[in-house]
């Protein structure tokens, strides 16, 4: 009997189709036992994302480094990972990482997105519909910060959260890049940098 060779997908697989909220919910139900598939809905668009290896690596390392920082600084936080964030009938999203800061909430304060194939700032509309206070994007070696204001998201140079005011953004970016080849070294450098 011939075994099928193991295949690790390094690139994201992404499907976008038009559809209703009801169609989205049906698709979501069909994928409820499928790990590694992320589903999104907003404004009549259904997206399915199967993150590749690099996408997952970067998502986990950003989450790991941020978690280390929050724990070291004694900040109350709840890491909510890629949990589904929804407003019934309107929007559904799954960030690569997400966090509640200060106390637990139904919709996280911070969502972090790793972008390889598509999306980027285009995803901000669905996070705005959810009421997420801040969204970070890691794309092409650049970390971008978007803070929700009265007129929508505004790009900033750092986080607006008081809990993250001491976060060294240059150190964070450098360590994310180090993790591309050595996650352990990235964590060690970051830990030393935050004291």
Buried (B, 14 or more C-beta within 10 A) or exposed (E): EEEEEEEEEEEBEBEEEEBEBEBBBEBBEEEEEEEEBBBBBBEEEBBBBBBBEBBBBBBBBBBBBBBBBBEEBEBEBBBBBBEEBBBEEEBBBBBBBBBBBEEEEEBBBBBBBBBBEEBEBEBBBBBBBBBBBBBBBBBEEEBBBBBBEEEEBEEEEBBBBEBBEEBBEEBBBBBBEBBEEEBEEBBEBBBEBBE
